[in-house]
């Protein structure tokens, strides 16, 4: 499903949020009863969930990829299991390009069963925090400093998939973009046992875009985070193109974007996820910003993850 995020989700509570709040109450009631009456399935294989509460753009998939690579180094045989959505092809291709260990199923339980048959010994459940029927060994929840919880309300009056109090069922919180002491105090008051780690994106090929006129393109959950990263690099951004998360471009749209770039002598910069949609087009105007997900204390984070095997 492709969602265009309303601006009021990240603003102070206003008229739109108030009008939609009764629908949010219905969602909250549905979540409450679903959690209460859903019978959990306990698999013998360790299941690590990498999820979020804020809908989209929190870094779940890059975290899942990094975690899988680290577990490989640790001698494990992990696989990323995701629920199949036709519109999420970009994220599927991103995982395959970086890891090639991915199982897609319309039912996550079926994906876990397939992983067990294929003799994987660790499941990384990418985007599974709201999959209440699966018992997880470890739940990692991702936030971005720029949005955190937006206006703090549950969809459709806000950007949250469930109430922040659901962190009582989490083990680790990752906050991308820097320290957020007030927010961290708040979530620790919900769950004092939370382990909090800070991450950031490190650009790897920024020199390829220096001294060029750039067209910045985004079809990700939180494009402002991408544009902020570009701004911090003092790049010459002449034009921004923003599309909904997981937007599926047709051939004409892509050709028009390339034509516009050529006409104005722009070079197109995008995320690696977006580049999966453009990779089959032969144009020297197309490139993506390579980044690595960095931890302020990766060793300690991995040590926390390793505890599930003790």
C-alpha positions in Angstrom: 0.0 0.0 0.0 1.3 3.4 -1.0 0.7 6.1 1.6 1.3 9.8 1.2 2.0 11.1 4.7 -0.1 14.2 5.7 2.0 17.1 7.0 -0.2 17.5 10.1 1.0 14.2 11.4 4.3 15.8 12.3 2.8 19.1 13.6 1.1 20.1 16.9 -2.3 18.5 17.3 -4.8 20.6 15.2 -8.2 20.5 13.6 -7.5 17.6 11.3 -6.2 15.4 14.1 -9.2 16.2 16.3 -11.7 15.4 13.5 -10.0 12.1 12.8 -9.4 11.1 16.5 -12.6 9.0 16.8 -11.2 6.7 14.0 -8.0 6.5 15.9 -9.9 5.3 19.0 -11.4 2.5 16.8 -7.9 1.5 15.7 -6.7 1.5 19.3 -9.6 -0.7 20.4 -8.9 -3.1 17.5 -5.3 -3.3 18.5 -6.2 -3.9 22.2 -8.5 -6.8 21.4 -6.2 -8.2 18.8 -3.3 -8.3 21.3 -5.6 -9.7 24.0 -7.1 -12.6 22.0 -4.3 -13.5 19.6 -2.7 -16.8 20.5 1.1 -16.5 20.1 3.1 -19.1 18.2 6.4 -20.0 19.8 9.1 -21.2 17.3 12.2 -22.9 18.5 14.4 -20.8 16.3 15.4 -17.3 17.6 13.3 -14.6 16.1 14.6 -11.0 16.1 12.0 -8.4 15.2 13.1 -5.1 13.7 10.1 -2.8 13.7 8.7 0.6 14.3 5.8 2.5 15.8 6.0 5.6 13.6 4.8 4.6 10.1 7.6 4.5 7.6 11.1 6.0 7.2 12.6 4.9 10.5 15.4 2.7 9.1 14.0 -0.8 9.7 15.4 -2.3 6.5 19.0 -0.9 6.7 19.1 -2.1 10.4 17.9 -5.6 9.3 20.6 -5.8 6.7 23.3 -4.6 9.1 22.2 -7.0 11.7 22.2 -10.0 9.3 25.7 -9.2 8.2 26.9 -8.9 11.8 25.3 -12.3 12.7 27.0 -13.8 9.7 30.3 -12.7 11.2 29.3 -14.2 14.5 28.9 -17.5 12.8 25.1 -17.6 12.5 23.0 -18.3 9.5 20.3 -15.6 9.5 17.6 -14.8 7.0 15.4 -11.8 6.7 11.7 -12.6 6.6 9.2 -10.1 5.3 5.6 -10.0 4.5 5.1 -9.7 0.7 3.6 -6.4 -0.5 3.6 -5.9 -4.3 4.2 -2.1 -3.7 7.3 -2.8 -1.6 9.4 -4.2 -4.4 12.0 -1.4 -3.8 12.8 -2.7 -0.3 12.9 -6.3 -1.4 15.5 -5.4 -4.1 17.5 -3.4 -1.6 17.8 -6.4 0.7 18.7 -8.7 -2.2 21.3 -6.3 -3.5 23.0 -6.1 -0.1 22.5 -9.6 1.3 20.6 -12.0 -0.9 19.0 -13.8 2.1 15.4 -12.9 1.9 12.1 -14.9 2.3 8.9 -13.2 1.2 5.5 -14.6 2.1 2.0 -13.1 2.3 1.9 -14.7 5.7 5.0 -14.2 8.0 4.4 -17.5 9.8 4.7 -19.3 6.5 8.0 -17.4 5.9 9.4 -18.5 9.3 8.4 -22.2 8.5 10.2 -22.0 5.2 13.3 -20.5 6.8 13.4 -23.4 9.3 13.1 -25.9 6.4 16.0 -24.2 4.7 18.1 -24.7 7.9 18.5 -21.0 8.8 19.2 -20.6 12.5 18.1 -17.0 13.1 15.1 -15.1 11.8 15.2 -11.4 11.3 11.6 -10.2 11.1 11.8 -7.0 9.1 8.7 -4.9 10.1 7.0 -7.4 12.4 6.4 -5.6 15.7 2.7 -5.5 14.9 2.6 -9.2 14.1 1.2 -10.2 17.5 0.9 -13.9 16.9 4.6 -14.5 16.6 6.6 -14.7 19.8 9.9 -12.9 19.4 13.1 -13.5 21.2 14.2 -9.9 20.8 12.3 -6.8 19.6 14.2 -3.8 18.2 12.2 -0.6 17.5 13.6 2.1 15.2 13.0 5.9 15.5 14.3 8.9 13.7 15.2 12.0 15.7 13.6 14.3 13.1 10.1 12.8 13.6 10.3 10.6 16.7 6.5 10.1 17.2 5.2 13.1 15.3 2.1 14.5 17.0 2.0 11.4 19.2 -1.4 10.1 17.9 -2.3 6.8 16.3 -3.4 6.7 12.6 -5.3 8.3 11.0 -5.1 11.3 13.3 -1.3 10.8 13.7 1.6 8.7 12.3 1.7 6.0 14.9 0.8 2.4 14.2 0.1 1.8 17.9 0.5 3.7 21.1 3.9 4.5 22.4 3.1 2.4 25.5 3.6 -0.7 23.3 7.3 -0.2 24.0 6.6 -2.2 27.1 7.0 -5.2 24.7 10.3 -3.9 23.2 13.9 -4.7 24.2 16.0 -2.3 22.2 15.3 1.2 20.8 17.5 2.7 18.0 17.3 6.4 17.5 18.8 7.7 14.3 20.2 11.2 14.1 21.4 12.0 17.6 20.6 12.2 21.2 17.0 12.9 22.4 17.2 13.0 26.1 13.6 14.1 26.9 12.2 11.4 24.6 14.6 8.8 26.0 13.4 9.7 29.6 9.8 9.3 28.4 10.2 5.8 26.9 12.3 4.6 29.8 9.4 5.6 32.0 7.3 3.2 29.9 9.9 0.4 30.0 12.9 0.9 32.3 14.6 -2.2 30.8 14.9 -0.7 27.4 18.4 -0.5 25.9 18.8 2.6 23.8 21.4 3.0 21.0 22.1 5.9 18.7 22.8 5.6 15.0 23.5 7.8 12.0 24.0 7.6 8.3 27.5 8.1 7.0 27.7 9.2 3.3 30.3 7.2 1.4 30.5 8.7 -2.1 29.7 12.4 -1.5 32.6 13.6 -3.7 30.8 12.2 -6.8 28.2 14.9 -6.3 30.4 17.9 -5.5 30.5 20.8 -8.0 27.4 19.5 -9.8 23.9 20.9 -10.2 21.7 18.3 -8.6 18.1 17.2 -8.8 17.3 15.4 -5.6 14.6 12.7 -5.9 12.8 10.9 -3.1 10.1 8.3 -2.9 10.8 7.2 0.7 8.8 7.4 3.9 10.4 10.6 5.3 12.0 12.5 2.4 12.9 15.4 4.7 15.5 13.2 6.4 17.2 12.5 3.1 17.2 16.2 2.1 18.5 17.2 5.5 21.4 14.8 5.0 22.1 16.3 1.6 22.0 19.8 3.0 24.5 18.9 5.7 27.0 18.0 2.8 26.6 21.5 1.2 25.6 20.1 -2.1 24.2 22.3 -4.9 20.5 21.1 -4.9 18.7 22.9 -7.7 15.4 20.9 -7.7 13.6 18.5 -5.4 11.2 15.8 -6.6 9.1 14.1 -3.9 6.9 11.1 -4.5 5.0 8.9 -2.0 6.8 6.1 -0.3 7.3 3.0 -2.5 6.0 5.0 -5.5 6.1 2.9 -8.7 7.3 4.9 -11.6 6.2 4.1 -15.1 8.6 4.3 -18.1 7.3 7.7 -19.2 7.8 9.2 -15.8 11.3 8.0 -15.6 12.1 9.2 -19.1 10.6 12.6 -18.3 12.8 12.9 -15.2 15.9 12.0 -17.1 15.0 14.4 -19.9 14.5 17.2 -17.4 17.9 16.5 -15.9 19.6 16.5 -19.3 17.9 19.7 -20.4 18.9 21.6 -17.3 22.3 19.9 -16.9 21.3 18.4 -13.6 22.6 15.2 -12.1 20.0 13.1 -10.2 20.8 12.1 -6.7 18.6 9.6 -4.8 18.7 6.9 -2.1 19.8 3.4 -2.9 16.2 2.2 -2.3 14.9 4.6 -5.0 17.7 3.7 -7.4 16.4 0.1 -7.6 13.6 1.6 -9.7 16.0 3.4 -12.1 18.9 0.8 -12.3 17.8 -0.5 -15.7 18.0 2.9 -17.4 21.3 3.7 -19.0 22.0 7.4 -18.1 25.0 9.1 -16.7 22.6 11.5 -15.0 21.5 8.8 -12.5 23.3 8.0 -9.3 22.5 7.3 -5.7 24.1 8.4 -2.4 25.8 5.5 -0.8 25.5 5.5 2.9 26.5 3.2 5.8 24.4 2.8 8.9 26.8 3.6 11.8 26.3 2.9 15.5 27.8 5.0 18.3 28.5 1.7 20.0 28.0 -1.2 17.6 30.0 -3.6 19.7 27.7 -3.1 22.7 24.6 -3.4 20.5 25.8 -6.7 19.0 26.6 -8.0 22.5 23.0 -7.3 23.5 21.8 -9.2 20.5 24.1 -12.1 21.2 22.4 -12.5 24.6 19.5 -14.3 22.9 21.8 -17.3 22.2 22.9 -17.7 25.8 
